Amino acid sequence: MIYSEIIRDIMLENGLSQEELAAVLGVHQTTVGQWLLGKKKPGFDSVLSIYKHFGVTPNDLFGIDDK
């Protein structure tokens, strides 16, 4: 699963809109929209915030196999 799908799943599981997720992560709503469209990847600070708030590791977010 790619990061945009994982972010969409986070939103669905937590009942969050793009605007609400953006507020939680401290980014603009347009940034979340670009992530969902695959036009932009989350930066380091956003990746850490996603992990902190939702428990999704950076490796999981970007589909990196630990093996």
JOGIJO-V344842 format. One record per residue. N is the residue number from 0. NEAR is the number of other ideal C-beta (glycine too) atoms within 8 Angstrom. Layout:
n=[N N]
near=[NEAR NEAR]
This chain:
n=[0 1 2 3 4 5 6 7 8 9 10 11 12 13 14 15 16 17 18 19 20 21 22 23 24 25 26 27 28 29 30 31 32 33 34 35 36 37 38 39 40 41 42 43 44 45 46 47 48 49 50 51 52 53 54 55 56 57 58 59 60 61 62 63 64 65 66]
near=[5 7 11 10 8 12 14 9 9 13 12 7 6 8 5 9 6 11 8 8 14 13 7 9 11 7 7 6 8 6 11 15 9 9 14 10 7 6 5 6 6 10 6 5 7 11 11 9 11 14 12 6 8 8 5 9 7 9 9 9 13 8 9 7 5 4 2]
